[in-house]
Amino acid sequence: MALFPFKRLGHSFVVSAHQRFEVERERRSNQNVRLILERLKERVMNFVDMSNPDAIRKAEHYIRALNAQLQECDRTDEFITLMDESPAARLPQRP
């Protein structure tokens, strides 16, 4: 078992009756998290000593953890889409 040296990244938001849900802003935010995760994957692989099996195994562990976070981004996109399709998401903001 290897430790994951990166802080878990994520995109969070609050759905409220007092504030309009800004679908495109949330999609952009989620995409930014996705781009950071992809860059981290590239960096991990760039620094791996490919002649060292232990380093390769550890890098693979890190890549799996980053891929899991990317899957969370996909699920967040699905939720954002559901919110966009919801009639409640289009209601005007309450004063």
Steps between C-alpha positions, in 0.01 A plus 500: 500500500633842406387831636342749265709819524246734343218678671167377370389756247142573433241742393219577738193717483184565692154478352278754670161658455669835566756488222466403136699192396740618230539192284771625266710640784480166681593312182805725451603450861471124470698508175776698675525229766513238224787686327697523826459126555616423144807721549579320825483167318744627238737630767494174693590304188772749400683450829482121519825309473386238248790275596372475858207256543412644842480852356282376214269319743469812717432719195231258385339528844501881471356485149218273619418746778501792255279301261255443785485876550442547127206259526359724772527790254295293254234437764499870585441578131206261502353675803552843343319378188211373712481837671504676164208286383306562822227764482602614850843599369336759277293667769587863567709575806304585815558841656 
